[in-house]
Amino acid sequence: MSTTRPHPAARMPGRAASITDSVPVTFRLGVEQPTATRSLARLETGGWFRREPVPADRRQVRIVVTDAGRELLPAIERAWAELADEAMGEVSEEQRHVVLTVLEQANDTLRALVGEAALADG
């Protein structure tokens, strides 16, 4: 069994029923605005989430994962794990753990240096 973690996009909806904080979805997913817009439109059409207004801020929209969306998560996580296994090839589980830990630390360090707001703008 692999120690590879699921892609953040797969983990995000399963952790909470909705996303409403000030960090844009594009930043969380690491994609550009047009890509996120097209992807969200397809996912919404598929019934995997719904949009709800945020009463405190009419500029924001809450993305609420539906039951159908939650049911899809295990398949998404499997697909990401299979892709990671293929990409890592013959790398041992211990080496995978080290690589993932170092990459996560580097990501955290870069975010701290640049700031979340700067990353969200770009």
Summary of the structure (lengths in Angstrom):
residues: 122
radius of gyration: 16.3
end to end distance: 36.6
largest distance: 50.8
contacts: 271
relative contact order: 0.16
helix: 62%
strand: 10%
